[in-house]
C-alpha cells in the first residue's frame, strides 16, 4: 500500500447552509466526546465538490470498545435509534468492515458509522483528515482520494450513478490538488479500473 503523502494545499470554508441537520445531529456530539472521526461519503463529496441532497452521513471513527458506552450515551434520547451496546462493541472489535447505524427517528436522517479498526486505508485517511468550518462547527473530513476510492467501491458494488456524479464534481473542483498517481495506484490494487473508466467516460479527469 503506497498511501503515504500529504496532498492538500487548499482550505475549505463551507457556508452554514451545507448539511446543517446532519452535522448538528451526528458530528457535534462527536466533537463534544472528543472522539477522532472523519466525515466521508456524500457529505464529504459535497464539501469538496458540488452540493446535492443526502439523508445520511458516513463517519469513520477511532472507536475502542471502551468508547462505545460513551457514544451510546451521547445519543440516549427518544428521538434516536441506537443499536444495543453489545452490537456496537462487536462492530468496534472487527479489524475491518465494522458498521452500524444511528438514526434520528423524527427526520429519518441517518449516520453510517464505520469503526476504523485495522483497515489500512482508514488509518491512512485518519492521519490526513482535515478540519473545516461548517457554520459554527468544526468538522473533520477525509482526504479527497479516500472519498473517491470509497465511492468507486460503492459504484462497483451497487451501480448507483450518484457516486459517479460526486466523483466527477470533486475532480472538477479539485483538479491537480488530487494526487493522481496515489489514486490510480489504489484503483489498480482494488480492482476498480472499470468503475474508474465509468467516471472518466466523456469526462475530463486530472
JOMO-V479952 format. One record per pair of residues at least 4 apart in sequence whose C-alpha atoms are under 7 Angstrom apart, sorted by the first residue. I is the first residue (numbers start at 0). J is the second residue. If there is no record, write none. Layout:
I;J / I;J
This chain:
2;123 / 2;181 / 5;127 / 6;176 / 6;178 / 7;176 / 11;131 / 12;131 / 12;132 / 13;17 / 13;46 / 13;132 / 13;133 / 13;134 / 14;133 / 14;134 / 15;19 / 15;133 / 15;134 / 17;133 / 18;22 / 19;23 / 20;24 / 21;25 / 21;56 / 21;108 / 22;26 / 22;27 / 23;27 / 25;110 / 26;30 / 27;31 / 28;32 / 28;73 / 29;33 / 29;34 / 30;34 / 34;61 / 35;60 / 35;61 / 36;58 / 36;59 / 36;60 / 36;61 / 36;139 / 37;58 / 37;59 / 37;60 / 37;125 / 37;128 / 37;139 / 37;140 / 37;141 / 38;43 / 38;57 / 38;58 / 38;59 / 38;139 / 38;140 / 38;141 / 39;43 / 39;57 / 39;58 / 39;140 / 39;141 / 39;146 / 40;44 / 40;56 / 40;57 / 40;146 / 41;45 / 41;53 / 41;56 / 42;46 / 42;56 / 43;47 / 43;140 / 44;48 / 44;146 / 44;165 / 44;169 / 45;49 / 45;50 / 45;51 / 47;169 / 48;165 / 48;168 / 48;169 / 48;172 / 49;168 / 54;108 / 54;109 / 55;108 / 55;109 / 55;110 / 56;109 / 56;110 / 56;111 / 57;110 / 57;111 / 57;112 / 58;110 / 58;111 / 58;112 / 58;113 / 59;112 / 59;113 / 59;114 / 59;115 / 60;113 / 60;114 / 60;115 / 61;114 / 61;115 / 62;66 / 62;67 / 62;91 / 62;114 / 62;115 / 63;67 / 63;91 / 64;88 / 64;91 / 64;92 / 66;70 / 67;71 / 67;84 / 67;87 / 67;88 / 68;72 / 68;84 / 69;73 / 70;74 / 71;75 / 71;81 / 71;84 / 74;79 / 75;79 / 78;103 / 78;104 / 78;105 / 79;102 / 79;103 / 79;104 / 80;101 / 80;102 / 80;103 / 80;104 / 81;101 / 81;102 / 82;86 / 82;87 / 83;87 / 84;88 / 85;89 / 86;90 / 87;91 / 87;99 / 88;92 / 89;93 / 90;97 / 90;98 / 91;97 / 91;114 / 91;116 / 92;116 / 93;97 / 93;116 / 94;116 / 94;117 / 94;118 / 95;116 / 95;117 / 95;118 / 97;113 / 97;114 / 98;112 / 98;113 / 98;114 / 99;111 / 99;112 / 99;113 / 100;109 / 100;110 / 100;111 / 100;112 / 101;109 / 101;110 / 101;111 / 102;107 / 102;108 / 102;109 / 102;110 / 103;107 / 103;108 / 103;109 / 115;121 / 115;122 / 118;122 / 119;123 / 120;124 / 121;125 / 122;126 / 123;127 / 124;128 / 124;141 / 124;142 / 124;145 / 125;141 / 127;142 / 128;139 / 128;140 / 128;141 / 128;142 / 129;139 / 129;140 / 129;141 / 130;137 / 130;138 / 130;139 / 130;140 / 131;137 / 131;138 / 131;139 / 132;136 / 132;137 / 132;138 / 133;137 / 133;138 / 141;145 / 141;146 / 142;146 / 143;147 / 144;148 / 144;177 / 144;182 / 145;149 / 146;150 / 147;151 / 147;166 / 148;152 / 149;153 / 150;154 / 150;162 / 151;155 / 151;191 / 151;194 / 151;195 / 152;156 / 152;191 / 153;157 / 154;158 / 154;159 / 154;162 / 154;194 / 155;194 / 160;164 / 161;165 / 162;166 / 163;167 / 163;198 / 164;168 / 165;169 / 166;170 / 167;171 / 167;198 / 168;172 / 169;173 / 170;174 / 170;204 / 173;177 / 174;205 / 175;205 / 178;182 / 179;183 / 179;205 / 180;184 / 181;185 / 182;186 / 183;187 / 184;188 / 185;189 / 186;190 / 186;191 / 186;192 / 187;191 / 187;192 / 191;195 / 192;196 / 193;197 / 194;198 / 195;199 / 196;200 / 199;203 / 199;204
